[in-house]
Each structure stands twice: as structure tokens, then as C-alpha cells.
Amino acid sequence: MDTSAELTADEIVGLRDAQSTFEQSAKRFEDLRQRAGIAFSGVFEESLRLKNTLDHYEATARFDPKWTHLSVLLNCEYQLYTLNRGTPLRYNPFLSHWVEALQRLSQPPSEHETLFKIDGPVPATDMRAVRIEMIKSLLRADDPSQFSRFSPKVLYDSVVEQKKNSPFEIEPYIRMLEEEGIYERTASSPVAQGKLKQAVDSSNSQPLNDRQQWSQYMLSRMEMDPKSAVDELTHLPVELAYLDFLTTLVQNQTLQKLDIPASPVIRDYIQHALRLAEHMGEHPRATPASVPESSNSAVNGGAEDGEHGRAAQTRTIKLLLLFLRNLIRKALIPPEDIYFEIQEICVRYVWIREVREFRAFIEEGEDGEEG
């Protein structure tokens, strides 16, 4: 997954018209994606592309405010909200994005933006005001379809020309983020102080990184749709970050608390990793472009998808062994629950030194690396 990916130029074309309603823009957006052969890559990955595009266009509009930029910003916010509307707002991984955007956009304009109040085709300060009202309305909305008949120009006229500025209390949304552990509670009015654990524009804190957002997304998926979440978990790439996430789920008993048996999840994941390793031993196909990418997971399709040969196999098996040692040493998974998977590793990949050491670790209860 490319965590810095934005919408393509083809996709942006569908969001640039300020006169089109959000529904019309959404339809044109999908039509252009189909023509360009852009496949849906999962809710989280698509959402991340929208957020990255928002960040890019917000920075651009600050120095070059115009109708097309306003339209892209508002349409991206609408698409981001619509894409995640199945997740309760409390568990929505992009709630922090909207809260932080409201706080950031509500700050006094810079001197540069004040100058554009005269020269810009759409004053930067007005663009900020319209986007603020859009986000406020989305957060309050039970059904985003109410926006489908509006256009960016209609919203602009409502906010700027008719001077509509609806009252809004941000505190309840900050409390949600505090209660979910996204923001840090402070002794003195966390709302007033705005001391956030993960705030975008704070000099003494760090923003939610993409991995943290993905983890938050997965936790909410496990609560709302455990079946599809488990399918996603058992098809994660064999990379340290994902192995650590799986270990944490078992160690913190997150799976058990959601009535998801841990051993079958880990067993299925090991089988998935072994299939990947086996595939790495095969010669790459002559026409890899003809093989469709999997859309089962927002993070599916790790680096190992394109790797082949013994070096790639060895790397994958070593990571898998590290994962298994950790689970067994901490008594998180009984070895007998994954007996056949362990046997397959020890027989099929006996040529890897770490596998022989792992077998000694299992059979003798000792660390083969020290023996």
C-alpha cells in the first residue's frame, strides 16, 4: 500500500466542476475511474488517497485559491464521509481528520491569505469558511445524501453571500477521540487547551501516522464487521508492522473480547504466509499485468507480491519464525494449535538455518539461536 498516494489526474477531473451537484460529481468520478481502469482498492486505502488529496489541495489553495480547488476540496470531504458512513462516527478513523481540520481552518488567516482576499478569484478566507461549514454539516448529518442535490457553488453562496454560519460545538467530538484513546486527556480542559496526542499542526505533538490510522480502522472493523475484518487480518502481508499488530491483538486479548477465537486467526494467517512463500519459489509469470490485484484488504498486496526466489522466501520465513517464536515464548498461542503449520515449515524449509534452530527450539524448549 502506497500511504502517500493521492487521486490521479483522471479522477480529479470528475471533482473540479463547482456547478455540479455532489451526486453528479460522484457519478462522473466513478465513470472516469472505470474508463481509466482504476480498481477499488478497499475503503481504507481509498479514504487515505482522498485525505492525501485534501492535504495537497488545502496547501495549494492557500496560495492559489480558485473555484476548481474549492470544488475538489468539498467533493473530497463528501466522498471521504460517504465512503466511511457505515462506521459509527466514534470509531471512524477519519474523525480526527475532521476535528483537526476544523481547528486548523478556524485559525486567523495569514497575511498572505489576507492579500488574496482582494486578488483571488475565490478568496482563501472564504474557501476556509465554506469548508468549515461543510465539515460541520457532515459531522451533524445522519444521512449524507442530503448534500447530493447541492453543489460547491450553492454552498459557497449560502456561506459567503447569505452569511450563514451555523453554531457548532466541537467538544463532543474531541471527547469521543479522548474516550477512544486517540487524544490524550489533560487535567485542565482538554478542549480549551487543545493538547492533543495526535494533532496535525501542534509543535509539541505528532500527527496520526498512516499505520496508526490503519490500526484504528481495523479495530473499528472488528467491532462492526468481524467476519470481513478477520478475512482481512488473515491476508495481511508478511511485514514486521503487521506481525506486530497481530501479536498485539492476541496479547491484549482484543480478539477474545470480540468473541473471535485467536488460534484460528493465527493459523489461517500462517497458512496465507506459507502460500506466499511457496509462490515466491515459482518463476514469475510472463504476463504479471494480467493477474488482477486482490481487493480483499485495504493493505493487501505487500512488497512480497512481486518478489521471487530463495532470498524472498528466506526473508518471509525468517519473519514468520520471529512471529511464531514471540507467540510461543509469551504463551499466547499453544504450539499444538498450529502443529501442522510448524511441521510444514520445518520440513519444507529445512534448508534455512533459522528453521533448523526453530525446530530445536520447539523440540527441546530451548532457543536454537543460542545453542
PyMOL commands that set and color helices and strands:
alter all, ss='L'
color gray80, all
select helices_A, chain A and resi 9-13+22-36+43-63+67-83+89-91+95-105+111-119+124-140+144-147+152-161+171-179+190-193+210-224+226-233+240-251+254-257+262-280+288-290+303-306+310-329+335-348+353-364
alter helices_A, ss='H'
color red, helices_A
deselect
rebuild
show_as cartoon
